[in-house]
Amino acid sequence: MPGRLAIVFSLSMIGAAVLAGADTPGGERPDLSGTYDVATRTPFQRPKALGEKLTLTQEEAQAVARREASIAARADAASDPNREVPEVGGSGFAGELDVPELDFAAGKVGGYNWFWIDRGSGAFQIDGAWRTSIVIDPPNGRLPPMTPQAQKRAGALAKLFRPNTGTAWWLEAGLNPGPYDDPEIRPLAERCLLGFGSTGGPPMLPVLYNNLKRIVQTEDHVLIFVEMVHDARIVRMNAEHAPPEVRKWLGDSVGRWEGGTLVVDTINFTDRPALANASRNLHVVERFSRIDTDTLLYRFTVEDPTVWTAPWSGEYVWPASDQRVYEYACHEANYSFRGILGGARVLETEMEGKTGEE
Amino acid sequence: MKFTLGVFTAVCAMGLAAMPAAAQSSKSEIARLANGKPDLNGIWQALNSANYDIERHMARASLQLREGPHGPLPDVPLLRLGAVGAVPGGMGVVEGGKIPYTPEAAAKREENRKNWLDRDPEIKCYLPGVPRANYMPFPFQIFHNENSIFIAYEFAGATREIYTEDVGPAETDSWMGQSVGRWEGDTLVVDVSGLNDQTWLDRSGTHHSYKMRVTERYTPIGPNHLQYEAVIEDPEVFTRSWKISMPLYRRIEEGARLMDFKCVEFVEELIYGEYRRKPLER
């Protein structure tokens, strides 16, 4: 795949491209219209070991690129048609590589390879320097602590997720309601309501695949089309927010120009925003500006005092793409959702049969 | 009557030209982009009964009927909807009134009508396809600048990019198809191909195959109206091409906007309810 080679190539170009400042001087309004591929291998939160280190040296960046290239080479390799049946519980390469995404994406029990995963071809630079994370504030690149209430909520949610053991473990654990009892308690992405990982946001974050964004800017609106689950964010320019009883899956977004920067303010979320752990009180301010003709700088600040003890901010670049966005019809063929719920009923019947319950 | 005459007299007396509404629209009243093309930006909506039945039709008791002792009655699952479940009449949007089905396709349409509740993809909140998306009872918003045209629909959060350059044949079939637009004077002509065979054209079983091609024409006929036409070709299902035509109205009220209507969450009980741990009464 040519995309993987680009990691090495772009690293060799360090220093060649010094990026212009974020805000266009003189207040001229740029046209942000275009298609952007926001995939990046740069992590959302910074690895703890890096502390407050915002950028990588060329040597460090090359080391990361070598590791990524090695993972990608193995993950993209054709599956061995003569491989043995994996052992119960899985013995796949995911564990060996220590890449948590692979546990889900390729599967430890014989998922084929990374054919359908697209985390982009490299890391991103701002002002010519490789960044260590998307989150830049707090300075350690990690989300601030959650409030006790939010920690409790997140803890309860975490109890609902376990690796598939092939049994109705939630009955043994005494969970009521169980994690598969009703469609409404499943993750929004499983239900085809929103893409996973805050791809539609806001804030709009890079995810495992389908990372295209399409912007069409007009005088009084900016459309931000999110590839996954065909979500159209409609930003009303110089408008007032809808009254608080009007809540939206992607929140209510109004925009204004500050010089050459499009500032989008979003509130009025539902009880379950795309952003993990966020609540209906989420408030996101996004700033879009042009770095050059092929690149946007995307910056955002997240506030939700009922969830995080402080606001936090991040930034990353959106490179233009010549790809077209294909239709992401999710709900129309969500056969696996029926399988998830129906499968849980089968496991429950098996377990209840064994334990002699109803 | 007296009142009308009075107004008429007053207008004449004031020396104003009382022009018919249609004649008041002229090319100069159409909003335009800097490049001179009509500006299609706005929130638009059809105002007719085409989503019930695109053909000319009288009002009827229900979308799914059974035989009663004195004529058709609503089928059992729809009975309790009463007047809300009835179909409003309409002069139809099909030029000539009738769709030129092949005999087999006409029979399938009748089957579809008898099984409307099971078969209409709108009920399951599936992407509505083209042209149906344009005349559902929901608004849609056109985003239009000199290089791009994009349509967002309220129903099911459906979307379409209308490419303004040749992108070649559709690489895969999809619910909303591949749309490629060009201008003929003040008319935006959109060729839609790559549509799958899963969508309907109304709640009355109007169906098509994956070979359907739709040629749409959007023509401003005033500051707040577009004339919408769609020529439909599908040799598997129709004996010739045929055309639908209707005005689209701008939603002019203050604060008009698309609301959320993802609708996936509204059909989960219908589609998945039987798989709940404790199924509800169904």
Interface residues (C-beta under 8 A of the other chain):
Chain A: D31 S33 P177 G178 Y180 D181 D182 P183 E184 R191 C192 L193 R214 V216 Q217 T218 E219 D220 H221 L223 F225 V229 H230 D231 A232 I234 R236 A242 V246 R247 K248 W249 R324 V325 Y326 E327 A329 H331 E332 F337 R338 L341 G342 A344 R345 E348
Chain B: N41 C125 Y126 L127 Q141 F143 H144 N145 N147 S148 I149 F150 A152 A156 G157 A158 T159 E161 Y163 V167 E171 T172 S174 W175 M176 Q198 R257 L258 M259 D260 K262 V264 E265 E268 E269 I271 Y272 G273 Y275 R276 R277 K278
